[in-house]
Amino acid sequence: MNNPNVDVDNEEEEEYDDDEIKAILIGETGTGKTSLINTSIGLEFKEKLESTQSSSIIQKTITINDKSYTINLWDTIGQEQYRALNKIFMKGAKIVIFVYDITRLETFQQLDFWFKSTKEVLGNKPIMGIIGNKSDLYYQEAVNENVAEEYAKKKGVPFSLASAKTPKVFCDFLEELVLKYIQLNEGNIKKPITKKLKINYEGEDEEKINKKKKCC
């Protein structure tokens, strides 16, 4: 892949090898999905980014018990006028991370919509999780953490607060979901899974980004 962000105009349901896992971030526009992905690969955090206009993919490699898996991490569009496209981008996803902004109550209230949309396309098959993003803005909190935790429990999915400014939290959460997926789908793993996560980045300024990376 020559660029970490690859625009996709027409996406059919992908068929991945056993060592490839499609993971997507879903949620309202402005919740910080793009920032979470960007800083997780070592890119500098930017206070303001333009709203995502098309889906994009970043690849990350995780190595578990000497076996490498490619994580195709998809950023999706949150704007209402593009929501129909997201159902196309969801196809083939093994991991779904729902993202809301802790400072905007409406982004949390829309999680029901995103869960429903995901179920319509993927059923109950994917591994799911919820992230309350922008935890660094805790003093502007509009969604109580306990309320969010209770919601996640009702949905039966893991929950974490996170911030793109401290990407290790997101990386650890993604890794947790990947491990869960692998454990559920590779029952032949007998020895304990040891976590060893590394980035597979191919693009401009690779050396610079590798020096800056803080996690994964």
LINVEN-V347807 format. One record per pair of residues at least 24 apart in sequence whose C-alpha atoms are under 6 Angstrom apart, sorted by the first residue. I is the first residue (numbers start at 1). J is the second residue. D is the distance in whole Angstrom. If there is no record, write none. Layout:
# LINVEN-V347807
{{I	J	D} {I	J	D}}
This chain:
# LINVEN-V347807
{{2	202	6} {2	203	5} {3	203	5} {4	58	5} {5	56	5} {5	57	5} {5	58	6} {6	56	5} {6	57	6} {7	55	6} {7	56	5} {8	55	6} {13	91	5} {13	92	6} {14	92	6} {19	69	5} {20	69	6} {20	70	5} {20	71	6} {21	71	5} {22	71	6} {22	72	5} {22	93	5} {22	94	5} {23	72	6} {23	73	5} {23	93	6} {23	94	6} {23	95	4} {23	96	6} {24	73	6} {24	74	4} {24	96	5} {25	75	6} {25	97	5} {25	98	6} {26	76	6} {26	98	5} {26	99	6} {27	78	6} {27	98	6} {27	99	5} {28	78	4} {28	107	6} {29	78	4} {29	79	5} {31	100	5} {31	101	5} {35	164	6} {36	164	5} {39	167	6} {40	167	5} {42	209	5} {42	212	5} {42	213	4} {52	77	6} {60	199	5} {60	200	5} {61	198	6} {61	199	5} {61	200	5} {62	197	5} {62	198	6} {63	196	6} {63	197	6} {64	195	6} {94	126	5} {95	126	5} {95	127	5} {95	128	6} {96	128	5} {97	128	6} {97	129	5} {97	130	6} {98	130	5} {99	130	6} {99	131	5} {100	132	5} {100	133	6} {101	132	6} {101	133	5} {102	132	6} {102	141	5} {102	142	6} {102	143	5} {103	140	5} {103	141	5} {103	142	5} {104	142	6} {105	142	5} {105	143	6} {128	157	6} {129	157	5} {129	158	5} {129	159	6} {130	159	5} {131	159	6} {131	160	5} {131	161	6} {132	161	5} {133	161	6} {133	162	5} {133	163	5} {134	163	5} {135	161	6} {135	162	5} {135	163	5} {168	215	5}}
